[in-house]
């Protein structure tokens, strides 16, 4: 109590791995994915290589193959490149698409999607992006997800860049609270 887990990176990584494995165990329940549509999972690389992921993968209905996106944190990828490469190949072999999150506009040059084998990257919106237009042109905008798209300004900027994939309140309005 009174401390922020994200301020302690190693504790945060351990907690997120624990949460990943619990979530995967819940999703692997026989009836859990029966009526599911396409979705994405925020996972650590270590979680993709865990036994819980294999059980989740075995429970995944055939019609969802190729429609599940696994979101990976850029810091996780950079911290253990050999584990990432193995997890990437493993996930691709099972039909999952990979999204890289936790990027800044400055990191876009470091992560060329085709060379590292990722289907998508997620760039969080901030007003500072309006001044960095040339940086985004280095990537294929059709494979970029603009997150935190909570305003019309963010959507207009994304449209001007050729982005067609968004996450945020401007795209999915908040539900009224009871």
C-alpha positions as CSV (number, residue, x, y, z in Angstrom):
1,X,0.0,0.0,0.0
2,X,1.1,3.5,-0.9
3,X,3.7,2.4,-3.5
4,X,3.4,2.2,-7.2
5,X,4.5,-1.2,-8.6
6,X,5.5,0.3,-11.9
7,X,8.1,2.4,-10.1
8,X,10.0,-0.8,-9.3
9,X,10.7,-2.3,-12.7
10,X,11.7,-5.8,-11.6
11,X,8.8,-6.1,-9.2
12,X,6.5,-4.9,-11.9
13,X,7.9,-7.5,-14.4
14,X,7.4,-10.3,-11.9
15,X,3.8,-9.2,-11.1
16,X,2.9,-8.9,-14.8
17,X,4.2,-12.4,-15.5
18,X,2.1,-13.7,-12.6
19,X,-0.9,-11.9,-13.9
20,X,-0.3,-13.2,-17.5
21,X,-0.1,-16.8,-16.3
22,X,-3.3,-16.4,-14.3
23,X,-5.2,-14.8,-17.2
24,X,-4.0,-17.5,-19.6
25,X,-5.1,-20.2,-17.1
26,X,-8.5,-18.6,-16.9
27,X,-8.8,-18.3,-20.7
28,X,-7.9,-22.0,-21.2
29,X,-11.0,-23.1,-19.3
30,X,-13.1,-25.3,-21.7
31,X,-16.0,-22.8,-22.2
32,X,-14.2,-19.5,-21.8
33,X,-13.3,-18.9,-25.5
34,X,-16.4,-20.6,-27.0
35,X,-18.1,-17.3,-28.0
36,X,-15.0,-15.1,-28.3
37,X,-14.3,-12.9,-31.3
38,X,-10.9,-11.5,-32.3
39,X,-9.0,-10.1,-29.4
40,X,-5.5,-9.1,-28.2
41,X,-3.5,-10.1,-25.2
42,X,-0.8,-8.0,-23.5
43,X,1.8,-10.6,-22.6
44,X,5.4,-10.8,-21.5
45,X,7.8,-12.8,-23.7
46,X,8.3,-15.2,-20.8
47,X,4.6,-15.8,-20.7
48,X,4.5,-16.9,-24.3
49,X,7.0,-19.6,-23.4
50,X,5.2,-20.7,-20.3
51,X,3.1,-24.0,-20.0
52,X,-0.1,-21.8,-19.4
53,X,0.3,-20.4,-22.9
54,X,0.4,-23.9,-24.4
55,X,-2.9,-24.8,-22.5
56,X,-4.5,-21.5,-23.7
57,X,-3.3,-22.3,-27.3
58,X,-4.8,-25.8,-27.1
59,X,-8.1,-24.3,-26.0
60,X,-8.2,-21.6,-28.7
61,X,-11.0,-22.4,-31.2
62,X,-9.8,-23.0,-34.8
63,X,-11.9,-20.1,-36.1
64,X,-9.8,-17.7,-33.9
65,X,-6.5,-18.8,-35.4
66,X,-4.9,-15.8,-37.0
67,X,-7.2,-13.4,-35.3
68,X,-5.5,-13.1,-31.9
69,X,-2.9,-10.4,-31.5
70,X,-0.2,-10.7,-28.8
71,X,1.0,-7.3,-27.6
72,X,4.6,-7.2,-26.5
73,X,6.4,-4.4,-24.6
74,X,9.3,-2.9,-26.5
75,X,11.4,-3.0,-23.3
76,X,10.7,-6.7,-22.9
77,X,11.9,-7.3,-26.5
78,X,15.1,-5.2,-26.0
79,X,15.9,-6.9,-22.7
80,X,16.3,-10.4,-24.1
81,X,16.5,-10.5,-27.9
82,X,17.2,-14.3,-28.2
83,X,14.1,-15.0,-26.1
84,X,12.1,-12.6,-28.2
85,X,13.2,-14.2,-31.5
86,X,12.3,-17.7,-30.2
87,X,8.9,-16.5,-28.9
88,X,8.3,-14.6,-32.1
89,X,8.9,-17.7,-34.2
90,X,6.9,-19.9,-31.9
91,X,3.9,-17.5,-31.9
92,X,4.1,-17.1,-35.7
93,X,4.1,-20.9,-36.1
94,X,0.9,-21.0,-34.1
95,X,-0.8,-18.3,-36.2
96,X,-0.6,-15.3,-33.8
97,X,0.1,-11.8,-34.9
98,X,2.5,-9.7,-32.8
99,X,2.1,-6.1,-31.9
100,X,4.9,-4.0,-30.3
101,X,3.7,-1.5,-27.7
102,X,5.5,0.9,-25.4
103,X,7.1,2.8,-28.3
104,X,7.8,6.5,-28.7
105,X,8.2,8.3,-32.0
106,X,11.9,8.3,-31.5
107,X,12.1,4.5,-31.2
108,X,10.3,3.9,-34.5
109,X,13.6,3.9,-36.4
110,X,14.9,1.2,-34.1
111,X,12.1,-1.2,-34.8
112,X,11.6,-1.8,-38.5
113,X,8.6,-4.1,-38.6
114,X,9.5,-6.3,-41.6
115,X,13.0,-7.0,-40.3
116,X,12.0,-8.0,-36.8
117,X,8.9,-10.0,-37.9
118,X,6.1,-8.0,-36.2
119,X,2.7,-7.5,-37.8
120,X,1.8,-4.3,-35.9
121,X,3.2,-1.6,-33.7
122,X,1.4,0.6,-31.3
123,X,2.2,4.3,-31.0
124,X,0.6,6.2,-28.1
125,X,-0.9,9.6,-29.1
126,X,0.6,12.7,-27.6
127,X,0.3,16.3,-28.9
128,X,4.1,16.2,-29.5
129,X,3.6,13.7,-32.3
130,X,2.2,16.6,-34.5
131,X,5.8,17.9,-34.7
132,X,7.3,14.5,-35.6
133,X,5.4,13.6,-38.8
134,X,8.5,12.7,-40.8
135,X,9.5,10.1,-38.2
136,X,6.3,8.1,-38.7
137,X,6.8,8.1,-42.5
138,X,9.6,5.6,-41.9
139,X,7.1,2.9,-41.0
140,X,4.2,1.5,-42.8
141,X,1.3,3.4,-41.3
142,X,-1.2,0.7,-42.3
143,X,0.5,-1.5,-39.6
144,X,0.5,1.2,-36.9
145,X,-2.1,1.3,-34.2
146,X,-2.5,4.8,-32.7
147,X,-3.4,4.2,-29.0
148,X,-4.7,6.8,-26.5
149,X,-6.8,8.1,-29.4
150,X,-9.2,9.9,-27.0
151,X,-9.8,13.1,-29.0
152,X,-10.7,14.2,-32.5
153,X,-7.3,15.8,-32.8
154,X,-5.6,12.4,-32.3
155,X,-7.9,10.8,-34.9
156,X,-7.3,13.6,-37.4
157,X,-3.5,13.3,-37.0
158,X,-3.7,9.5,-37.5
159,X,-5.8,9.9,-40.6
160,X,-3.3,12.4,-42.0
161,X,-0.6,9.8,-41.5
162,X,-2.6,7.1,-43.2
163,X,-3.2,5.2,-39.9
164,X,-6.4,3.1,-40.0
165,X,-6.1,1.2,-36.6
166,X,-6.9,3.0,-33.4
167,X,-7.4,2.3,-29.7
168,X,-9.0,4.9,-27.4
169,X,-12.1,6.6,-26.1
170,X,-12.7,8.5,-29.3
171,X,-13.0,5.2,-31.2
172,X,-14.9,3.2,-28.5
173,X,-17.1,5.5,-26.5
174,X,-17.1,5.0,-22.7
175,X,-20.1,3.0,-21.5
176,X,-22.5,4.9,-19.2
177,X,-22.0,4.0,-15.6
178,X,-24.9,2.5,-13.7
